[in-house]
Amino acid sequence: MAYDRIFAANFAEGNAASEVGAVSGSGPATNLMENISSALTSTSPSPSMAVSQFEKLPSSTTDPPFDWANNFNVSYFASLFGNPACSQWGSVNHMYFQLANTFFFLSYLAPSGLYGMVYLRSTHLIGCALFALWGWSVICSFDAFLWNVNFVVINFIHICILLYRLRPVKFTKEVEEVYVALFQPLKVSRHQFKKVLSCMKMIRQLKYQEVYAQEKVTKVDSLSLVLSGKLVVSQNFRALHIVFPHQFLDSPEWFGVSTDEYFQVSVTAMEDSRILLWHRDKLKLTIITDSFLQAVFDHILGRDVVKKLMQVNETMAASVNGHLPNSLEEAGEEKPMLIVKKSGDGPGITALINRQLQATDPNAWRLGRIEETDHETPV
């Protein structure tokens, strides 16, 4: 750095003394060589001497002070990354590059949830595809093309998995009615209900007067839901209540009764009926890992138990008082009675069936006149 300044100073002095040199035989080159020689042959060079030499230079030839820290950092990072520092901005990149970054920008606006993940993966896939096209056809970089093709494949696989999880879930007509009546009001999704249905054992068809469960004989190894038809529940040949569609046959046994125990009641079909049966233990193992589903089943079955207890209390009160509200006399018209023809039936079954089936709305008597459209509260 010192030599170029000496050279510049002597070159300026040489121009001023060019005419004198022409007469005396000496010129700018001679003066320059003498000054350089004297600088090189200094006996004791030191930083102070270098400063004094710079101070003697004309003010017009001095440069701005050199920023050592800045230039060191630039040179260090330039050597580290193998690229020189940018002296000026280059031209704008190709349209493929701009579109790719546009889709990456849009991907950061993705909402939460499964649909948001589909949106995120889709925008990533398009952005990576544009980057691969840019690397292949514009900058001709095989590694840029290869990396982005891999990203496209990964995002495509994720999109396929997410779309599979979001596929529409359809049920049969009977099961759809159960879902809409019992589970949908409690915010159970179709995928969650399908998880519950995976524990289903079978749909059993019962004929008129066919016995579904016999007292102290049939084991409690299933959870049974009535899809269609009506069944009467009795104990010691005394009717307790009637089970209508979308009610459970064994909801009391769900709580605190193991599969090794037996029914304490008998269940008989009053007409052709269809029963949905779940594997009881399998269902419990499935929902035990999902606290939401476990709470849903406890709520639905607990409410079903309460309804049955109210029916039993109503039946006992009617049999004690000898008066049955909503009977044929109070209805003001004659309607045939449906009687379960089984040996040993006491008057309780006849009276219960007569009272419960004569009302215009067969569900109106349940739970102390509580309507079927109870307002559900999400669990």
Buried (B, 14 or more C-beta within 10 A) or exposed (E): EEEEBBBBBBBBBBEEBEEEBEEEEEBBEBBBEEBBEEBEEEEEEEEEEBEEBBEEBEEEEEEEEEEEEEEEEEEEEEEEEEEEEEEEEEEEEBEBBEBBBBBBEBBEEBEEEEEEBBBBBBBBBBBBBBBBBBBBEBEEEEEBBEBBBEBBEBBBEBBEEBEEEEEEEEBEEBBBBBBEEBBBBBEBEBEBBBBBBEBBBEBBBBEEEBBBBEBEEBEBBBBBBBBBBBBBBBBEBBBBBBBBBBBBBBBBBBEEBEEEEBBBBBBBBBEEBBBBBBBBBBBBEBBEEBEBBBBBBBBBBEBBBEBBBBBBEBBEEBBEEEEBEBBBEEEEEEEEEBEBEBEEBEEBBBBBBBBBBBBEEBBEBBBEEBEEEEEBEEB
